[in-house]
Amino acid sequence: MTNNIYDNEEFFESYSQMDRSKKGLQGAGEWQTLEGLLPDFEGKTVLDLGCGYGWHCIYAAEHGAKSVIGVDISEKMLEVARQQTPYSNVTYLREGIEEASFDADQFDIVISSLAFHYIPSFEAVAKNVHSYLKDGGKFVFSVEHPVFTAYGTQDWYYDENGEILHFPVDNYFYEGERTAHFLGSEVTKYHKTLTTYLDGLLTNGFAINRLVEPTPPESML
């Protein structure tokens, strides 16, 4: 089952103070790049896996989606999403990404942002998503770069003067569970190599149109 740290009261309070929580998509460092990869939502049926506060669901509805379903395991996240979503064609479901089940050929577009590093198997997700999509459907997602999940702690190495030396990528080729330190808590993530993500797509019938490794906009640096 998907890790559910987001229903921890203390963690959720810390997360709610982040720019991406308070400002929405404009406060997310990856959004500028991700937005440029999104297809036309007009008249489309959309699924958002790991929808969190519902920002991407709201965006899809604002841009003409026929219907949108957002899935997340965190009740606290979904409570916020429901409160701030003004569209009647957006539905939120509390389920883990692995447990969620939909009909074949149900969606035109499946999106996900920064969620798949919380689940053990991307292969299983890719297989399910391919079945959910109609012919010609689109799957657009972002994940933490495997460089950042490789070592686990997700922190720089520093010298004795506190100056940054480098970011560790030890154990990059050893996939599996990692414990990251995030917002004052220990968070379970699952490291996967770039190969695993790409092969998961290709072996399950997807054609890859774009792959982007973004940096934050200068305004966030």
N, C-alpha and C positions, 0 to 999 in steps of 0.2 A: 504494500500500500504506500501511496505517496506520503513522504514526510510532511507532517502538519505542524511545524513550528509556529506558523502564523496564527494559530489559535491560543498560543501562550500569551497571557495578558501583558507581561512585561515586554516581551519581544514585539508584540503587535503595537504597543504604545511607542516604542522606539522607531519602528517602521513607519508609523503614521506621521512622524516628524520629518521624514525624508522629503526632498524636493519632488520626487516622482509621486509621492502620496499627496502632497499638498497642491502641486501645480499641474498634476496630470501628465499627459504625454510630453508637454513642453519641458517638464522637469526631468525627463528620462534621457540619459546620455546617448542611448542607441536610437532614439526615435527618429531623428532627422534622416538617418540612413534607412531604417526600416520602412518609414513612410514612402520613400522612393521606390520600394520594392513591391508595395501593395497593388493588387489589381483593382479594376473598377468594381465597386460594390453595387452599382445601380441594379436593382431588381434581383439581387443574388441572395441565396440562402447561405448563412455564415455560421461557422462553429469556432469558438475561441476556447482552446484548451489551456487551463491555468489562468483564468481571466482576471483573477485578483479583484481590484477595485472596479473593474468593468470599463476601463478607459478605452480599450480597443473595441469593445462591443458598442459603446456609445459612438465612437468614430465611424464604425461601419454603418450604424443606423443613420447618423448625420449625413452620410454620403450615399444614401438611397437604398441600403440593403432591404430586401423584402422581409427577411426575418433573421434574427440572431439568437444563438444559444451560447451562453457562457458557462463553462464548467470550472469549478474550483472545489478543493477539499476543505477550505477554510470558511467556516460560518461567519467569522468576524469580517473577512474580506467581502463575502457576499452581502452581508448586512449593509456595508458601506455602498457596494455596487447598486443594490436595489434602491437605496435612499437617493442616490444621485443620478439615476437613469430616468430620463423623462419620456422614454419611448415605450409604447405598449407592445411593440413587436420584438422587444428584447426579453428573453427568458433566462433566468439563472438557475443552475442545478448544482446541488452540493454532492459531488462525487469526485473520487480520485481519477486522475487521467487514465490509469490502467483499467479501472473498473467501469468507466463510462462506456455505454454501448448504444450505437445508433444504427439505423437501417442502411443497407447498401444504397449507394447513389442518392443519399439524402441531401448532400451539401454541394454548393458550387465552390466554396472557399473555406479552407480551414487555416486558422492562424494560431500562433502561440508565441508568447514573448517571455523569455527567461524563466522557463518552467521545466524543461526536459532534463536539466541537470539535477533535479530532485527525485528522479525516478530511475530504477535500476536498468531497465531495458528500453533503448530507443528502437530496436528492431521491432518489438511488439507494437509500439506506438505507430511506426511507419506502416506496418501491415494493416492495422486498424484504420488509419487515416485514409489509406489508399482505397479501402473498401467503402468508406463513407462518401468519398468524392464521386461526383458524376463524371462522365467522360469529358475530358478537357478541363477538369477542375484544378484549382490552384492550392498549393500548400506552402505557406510562408511562415517562417519561424525564426526566432533568435534564441541563442543560448549563450551562457558564459563561455568565453573562449577556453578551449582545453588547456591552454597555457596557465590559466588562472586556477583551474581545478586540479592540476597535475599533482602538486605537492600536498595540498589539503588545507593548510593553515591560511593560505591566501594573504600572506604578508611579505614585505620586502626583507631582504637581509641587510643589516646595517653594520657599519664599522664601529670601533670603540668610541668614536666621536658623534655617533648618531647619524652619520651620513649614509645615504642609500648606496649600497654596493650593487645589488642585482636582485632580480625576482627569481625564486627557485623553480625549476621545472623538473626536479628529481621525480622519478617514478612516472614520467609521462606515459610510457608504454605499458604500465601496469594499471589496468582499469579496475574500477570498483569503488567501494565506499570510502569517502573522505569525511573528516571532521573539520569544518571551516569555522573560523571565529568571525562572527558577523553581528554587529549591533550589540556587542556585549554578551552574546550567547554562542553556544556551540551548536552548529547547524550541520545536519547530515546532508551531504551531496554525493553524487555518483559521477566520478570522472570517466569520461569516454574520449578516445582519441578522435581527431578529425576524420580519420579513415572509417571509424565506426559510424559516425553520422552519415558520411557519404555513401558507404556501402549499404547502410540501412535503407537509404532512399532508393538506390539503384537496383538492389535485389528485390525490392517490393514494387517495382513497376514505375517508379518516378523518373522523369527526365529533369536534370538540374539545369535551370536557365541562368541563375545567378548565384554567386557566392561572394559575400562581402565581409571583410574584416575591418570594421569601422573604428575610428577614433572619435572621442567626444568633440562636439563643436568647440571652437576657440572660446566662446562665451562661458563654457563650463570648466575651462582649464585654469 
